[in-house]
Amino acid sequence: MWQTRRHDDFYHGLIQVAALMHQLKRGKVRGARKLATTAIGYLAPFSPEKKGVNVAEVLRRLKKRYLKLRGSSILPMWKPWTPLSVHCPVYPLNLWRNI
């Protein structure tokens, strides 16, 4: 999907969120901070909702996580990530509650 929608900031933002989660899983705080910033920028114009995705809620969680990451050089101990299923008629998504 990414190959056919590179011009679409909505999908770019969602991919940034996925990359952010991967960086957090690897313990890469600096990369996660950068991705949180860019994901917020890409997704903000689509709030509150687009294609079945509650963008406002994704942004709220991204901003909350970014504030925890800002100024931190180590990854705090967080609860295990729990999935947040999002109905998307275009493409099935699996976002995470503790972004």
Secondary structure, 3 states (H helix, E strand, C coil): CHHHCCCCHHHHHHHHHHHHHHHHHCCCHHHHHHHHHHHHHHHHHHCCCECCECHHHHHHHHHHHHHHHCCCCCCCCCCCCCEEEECCCCCCEEEECCC
